[in-house]
């Protein structure tokens, strides 16, 4: 089997470094687009991200009909809890106002955590596989370079959802460059923490990741509210040109994460 240090170290690097890169990239490019386009781009990423997360929960065991028993009830309740906790903490997600108080500036961090919750399930699966495989080759045990590259690409794109919210809020409340750099590192930590906890726990004990993905699916629904609020609410009169720009930004996000999924499933 792979040692804990070897597997956990690789997992930590391939989770945090791409995440930081994704956050940094959307921050560097912020001068090229309006915040709403960044949010629309993030919303496009979300569309595939939610599909992936809900599939990880076995579609909340919908194939069981009403025969799923306690396990089915648990995954549904976890989904509900994931959404309710974030919405109740961040009631401003349902407001058309643009508050700029300190409490609201934590919205990007709540989004980073909500996106990162599904990583708990990924980490559990990774840790368990690392502890059980007979291989001593890390890449070989997890499908090779293509699989690793696809995972890294997913992490970079997923954090861009939080990055888009950060760009929107920091455009209303400017942040010094030194503070912005610290914010990006902090967002990376918040995003990656569930995944790292999952990898550590999964290495030493077997867990059913379905329940973690159910919780992540509910949390992800909150992310849609935040991104949709920034992308779709506007005081401007609607125009075909503006609608087209928002749609193109959304499609760009969707196609990029779809491409990462293609790489993940490609067998050369």
Protein Blocks (a to p, Z undefined) as FASTA:
>chain_A
ZZfklmmmmmmmmmmmmmmmmmmmmmmmmmmpcfklmmmmmmmmmmmmmmmmmmmnonno
lmnommnmmmlmmmmmmmmmmmmmmmmmmmmlmpcbdcfbfklmmmmmmmmmmmmmmmmm
mmmmmmmmmmmpmbfbfklmnopjklmmmmmmmmmmmmmmmmmmmmmmmmmmccdfklmm
mmmmmmmmmmmmmmmmmmmmmmmoccdfklmmmmmmmmmmmmmmmmmmmmmgcfbdcdfk
lmmmmmmmmmmmmmmmmmmmmmmmpcZZ
